Amino acid sequence: MGFFKESGSPTSNKAIARLQQLIWVLIYGGLLTLVLGLSVQRIDDPLGWSMVVVGGVVAALGFVLIYVRSRLSIKD
C-alpha cells in the first residue's frame, strides 16, 4: 500500500522529482542573489539593483513553479 494514490496522468515521478529540484535551486539561488545584490548596492548602485531584480525574478519563477507542480498529477 503506497502513500500516494495512483492516477492515470502522463507525468512520471522522475519528472516531478526533477521539477522539485529545479524549484528549490531557483528559490534559494534567487534569494541569495537578491541578498548579495543588496550588499553590493552599497558599493555599486547599478550592479546591486540589477542583481536584486534578477534575484527577485528568479525566486518568483521558483514560486510560480510550486503552483505548477501543485497542478500536476503523478504517474508511476
Contacts in CASP RR format, 6 or more apart in sequence:
PFRMAT RR
TARGET T0000
AUTHOR 0000-0000-0000
METHOD contacts of the structure
MODEL  1
MGFFKESGSPTSNKAIARLQQLIWVLIYGGLLTLVLGLSVQRIDDPLGWS
MVVVGGVVAALGFVLIYVRSRLSIKD
4 74 0 8 1.000
6 75 0 8 1.000
6 76 0 8 1.000
7 73 0 8 1.000
7 74 0 8 1.000
7 75 0 8 1.000
8 73 0 8 1.000
8 75 0 8 1.000
9 72 0 8 1.000
9 73 0 8 1.000
9 74 0 8 1.000
9 75 0 8 1.000
10 75 0 8 1.000
11 72 0 8 1.000
11 73 0 8 1.000
11 74 0 8 1.000
11 75 0 8 1.000
12 74 0 8 1.000
12 75 0 8 1.000
12 76 0 8 1.000
13 74 0 8 1.000
13 75 0 8 1.000
13 76 0 8 1.000
16 69 0 8 1.000
16 72 0 8 1.000
16 74 0 8 1.000
19 65 0 8 1.000
19 68 0 8 1.000
19 69 0 8 1.000
19 72 0 8 1.000
20 69 0 8 1.000
22 62 0 8 1.000
22 65 0 8 1.000
23 62 0 8 1.000
23 65 0 8 1.000
23 66 0 8 1.000
23 69 0 8 1.000
26 58 0 8 1.000
26 59 0 8 1.000
26 61 0 8 1.000
26 62 0 8 1.000
26 65 0 8 1.000
27 59 0 8 1.000
27 62 0 8 1.000
27 63 0 8 1.000
29 55 0 8 1.000
29 58 0 8 1.000
29 59 0 8 1.000
30 54 0 8 1.000
30 55 0 8 1.000
30 56 0 8 1.000
30 58 0 8 1.000
30 59 0 8 1.000
31 55 0 8 1.000
31 56 0 8 1.000
31 59 0 8 1.000
33 51 0 8 1.000
33 54 0 8 1.000
33 55 0 8 1.000
33 56 0 8 1.000
33 58 0 8 1.000
34 51 0 8 1.000
34 52 0 8 1.000
34 55 0 8 1.000
34 56 0 8 1.000
34 59 0 8 1.000
36 51 0 8 1.000
37 47 0 8 1.000
37 48 0 8 1.000
37 49 0 8 1.000
37 51 0 8 1.000
37 52 0 8 1.000
37 55 0 8 1.000
38 48 0 8 1.000
38 52 0 8 1.000
40 47 0 8 1.000
40 48 0 8 1.000
40 51 0 8 1.000
41 47 0 8 1.000
41 48 0 8 1.000
41 49 0 8 1.000
41 51 0 8 1.000
41 52 0 8 1.000
END
